[in-house]
Amino acid sequence: MSVASILPGLIERFFTQRLIQQRNASPHTIASYRDTFRLLFAFALARLGKPPSKLDLADLNAPFVGAFLDDLEASRSIGIKTRNLRLTAIRAFLRFVALEEPAYAGQIQRVLAIPGKLHDRREVHFLTRDEINAILAAPDRSSWIGRRDHMLLHLAAQTGLRLSEIVQLERTAVVLGAGAHVRCLGKGRKERCTPLTTQTRHALQAWLKEAGRFGSMRLFPNLHGGDLSADAVQRLLRRHVATATQACPSLRRKRVTPHVLRHTAAMELLQAGVDISVIALWLGHESIKTTQVYLHAHLALKEAALAKVKPFNGRKGGRYQPGDRLLAFLEAL
């Protein structure tokens, strides 16, 4: 087998064996990795003049991968998170290659050493109780679509489910007996159960009687019984937020997305005194570090902490002044 024919076979085995068969990766992960290599091969054709089938494994070295990532930022104006996701896909492939072709271990280690870029964490946006109530009151519940929209938004705000999880829910995922909950398949194919409040349970009980009138198994089908797309949910949310703004003017200053409803559910739990580790389980976070952003966003918690700080009894605190020139230099950085 020639060296030039190694890469295409490795790519095929990476997707079919490693991702699909061994890891049982989700369609979202496979699509993300696929798009990364489409962009990488287009860059290789422009930079090296080689089509994908003629590309050598040796061409995927650290300078080339670094140039590819820089080109994505420059030509496609991608953000740092997207850049890091592309790098993650390339790293996953090269870790697979390291086992299949150990002769390339040195080259692969240099690519794996390319660091992900640090990025600023955005402020977490969430809604107040009055704003949520205004949005839930916006759909016209005299129509089937209005009742569907109301139930969808109600469930999203109470459970904090991701948009992708909500549109994939089936009617059988709802359990309304003792310990009422909804089951969903989240990121990484992890199944979790989210409890339902009494109000949500009663609302779902009524909605389930008409949710399947078009023969769909989805909990929230479209008007023809098909799957409701993510774009459709975003559009209906924008429409109802526009209506709710008339009764709740503070919504004009906020950009409300389905993920903001998820943030709102998390903040409601935090304000109710629920432990952050429980909120992480509730939201399906892989790490509690992801959930800690809500602690940073909760101003009331910070104000409560400030109230516990003892005063300085009139003494001037002053700013620390280093006594050494080298320390002064480091302090000034």
N, C-alpha and C positions, 0 to 999 in steps of 0.2 A: 504494500500500500504506500503510495507516495505521500510525502508530508503535506502537500496541498489538499489532499482528500481527507485529512484527519478532522479538520474543524467542522465541516458540515455534518459528519456523522456524530461528533460530540454534541453539537447543538441539538440534533434530533433526539439523541438518547437522554440528554439533560431534560428536555421537555416531556418525553413520553415515559421514560423510566423513573428519573429522579422526582420530577414535579408531580406527574399524574399518577403513576403507579405506587411509588414508594412514599411520597409525602401526602398524596391525596390533596394537593393544593386546590384552593378555591378557584372558580373561573375568574374572579377579579385578579388574583395573584398571577395566574397564567397570562391573562390579557396584559397586565402591567409589564411582565417580563418580556412578552412577545413584542410589545411596542418599543421597549428599550433596545432590543436587538435589531428591529427594523431601522431605528434611528442610527444605531451604531454602524450597520452595514451601508446605509446611505452616506454616512460621513466617510467611511472607508473608500467608497467608490469615488467620492469627490476628492479626498485627500491622497489616496494611494493609486487610484485608477484601477482598482480591482473589484470585480463583482463578488458577491458573497461566496459563490461556489469556488472561486479562485483564491480566496483569502487564506493566508497561512496562520496557524496558531501563533507563530512567532511574531506576527504583526500586532497582536493584542498585548503590547508591552505597556509599561507604566507611562512613558511619554505620550503614546498614542491615546490611551484611555484618558489621561489628563487633558489632552488637547480636545478630545471629544466632549468632555464635560464642560470645558471652557466655551466651546462652540455652541453648546446647548444654551448656556446662559446668555451668550452674545447674540445669536441668530434667532432664537426662539423666545427669548426673554423669560425663561422659566425661573421660578423661585428656588430658594435654597432647599426647601423640602423636596421638591421634585427632582432636583439635582441629586440629592442624597438617595432618593428612591432608585434612580437610574444606576447609581454606583452600587447600591445593594444588590440589584439584579446581576450586575457584572461579577460582583464578588461571589455570589451564590454559584454562578456558572463555573468560575475559576476554581472554587473549592472542589467542585465535582471533577474538573479536569485534573486537579492535582492528584487525585486517586487513580484516574484512568491513565494519565500520562505523567508519571513522576519525573521524567527527564526535564520537564518544564517547571519544576518546583521553584527554582530561583527566580525566574521571570514572574511566576504567579505571586510569590511572596512580595515582590516589589509593587505589584498592582494592589494587593491586599493592604499594603501599607499606606495607600493613598487615603488621607483622612476625610471623613465627612465634614462639611462646613457647619459651623455653629450658626444659629439663627436666633433672632429675638423672638421670645414668646409673646404672642399677641394677647391682649387683654381679653378675658373671657366675658362675653356679652350674655346677659340673661334678662328675663322679663320679670316684672313685679306681678303680684297676684291680681291687681286690677287690670293690668295689660293682658294677662292670660284670659281672664274672664271676658274681657271685651272681644278678644279673638274668637273664643268659643261661642260667643253669642252672635257672631257675624253670619254664619251660614243660615240660609233659609230652610228650616227644618220641616217646612210643609212639602218639600220635594224629596225624592229618594236621594238625589245627589247631595242635597244640603244635609240630610241626616248622615250620609256616608262621610262627608267632609267633617262634620262636627265630631263624629265618633273617632275618626282618624286623628284629628288634632287633639282631642281629649286623651286618647290613649298615648299619643306621643308625649304630651306634656306631663302625664302622670308616671309613665314607665321610663322615659328617657331612652327608648329604643332608637337605634340608628335608622336613618331613612331606608337603607338597603334591607334592614331587618323587618321594617314595617310593611313594605310592599311585597315581601315574600311570605308574610304570615298567611296561614291557611285557617279555616274555621275550626279545624280539629286542634289547633294550637291553644285554643282558649279553654280553660278548665274553670267552671263556675261553681263547683261544689265547695266543700270545706277546704280552706286554704286556697281560695281562688287565685289563679295565676295565668300567665301567658308564657308559652315556650317559644323560644326563637333560636335560630342558628346564627351565631355571630361570627366575628373575625376569627380566622384560624379554624373554622368549622367547630367552634366550641358552643355546645348547647347550654343554655341557661334558662332558668325560670324566674320571672319577675312577678312579685305579688301585685294584686289588684286591690284598690280601695273598694269600700262598699258602694260608693257612688259609681265608680267605673264598672264594677261587676253588674250593677242593675242596668246601666246604659248598654253594656255589651249584651246582656240577656235580651234586651229589646231589639238590638241591632241584628243579632244572629237570626232572628225570625225572618228577616227580609234580605240578609246579605247574599244569600244564594239563589235569589229569584231568577238570575240569568244562567243558572247551572254551573257557576264557577265555584271552585273550592277555595278561592282566595277570600280572605276576610274583608279586603277592600278592593273589589274588582272595579273595572271601568264600566261605562254605561252599556257596553256590549258583552260583558261577562269576561273580558280578557284581563290580562295583568295591567295594573296601574303602574305607569312608568315613574321613575324618579323625577323626571322633568314635569310630569303632570302634577305631582304632589307639590313641587316648588311653585308652579303656577297657581294652583288653588290656594296655597298659603298666601302668596302675594295678593291675590284678589281679596281674601277675607281680611287680611291685615289692613288693606286700603279702606275697607268698609268699617273696620273696628276703629280706625284712626278718628273717625267723626265723633265717636263716643269717648275715646281715650287719646287726646292730642299728644301725649308723651310718646306714642308709637312713631310719630313723625321723625323723631330724632334717632330711631333705631332701625337697623337693617335686620329684619327678622327672617331667618332661614330655618329649615327643619333641624339643623344642628343647634340653633339657639334654643329650641324647645328642649333638646337633650340637656343642654347646659342648665336650663331653668329647672328641670327635674332634679338635677344634681344639687343645685343651690337650695331648693326646697328641702331636700333631705338634710343638707348641712345645717340650715337654719333651724331644723327640727331637733338638732342635737345628735344626729346619726353619726357614728364613728366613720372616719374616712376610709378605713379598710372595708367596711360593709358597703360603702358607696362604690368602691372599686369593684367589688363582686357584683353589685347591682347593675353597674354599667357595662360589665364584661371587660374591664381593663386588664391587660396582661400584667402590668406593674402598677403598684400603688403610686409610683412617681407621677404617672399620668394624671391621677386623680388629684394630686396635690395642687394643681393649678387652681382648683376651686377654693382652696384655703387662701391663696394669694389674692383672689378676687373678692373674698368676703370681707368687706370693709368693717362690718359690725364686729367681727371677731378681732380685728386689729384694734378697733376702738376699745373693746373690752379689755384687751391686753394692756393698752396704754393706761386705762383707768386703774390698773393694779400696780403700776409703777410708782414707787414712793418718790415724793419731791426731794429736791436737793437741799432743803432747809435754808434756802436763801443763798447758798454758796454758789459761786460761779464755777461752772464745769470747765468751760474752755475747750479748745480743740487740742488734741495731742500734738506735741511738737517733738520730733526726734532730735536726740542730742548728737547724733553722728552724721557726718556728711553723706556716707553711703546710704544710711537709713533715710536721710532726707531726700536723696535722689529716688529711692524706691517708693517713698511715700508720695512723691510728686508725679509718678507715672499715672 
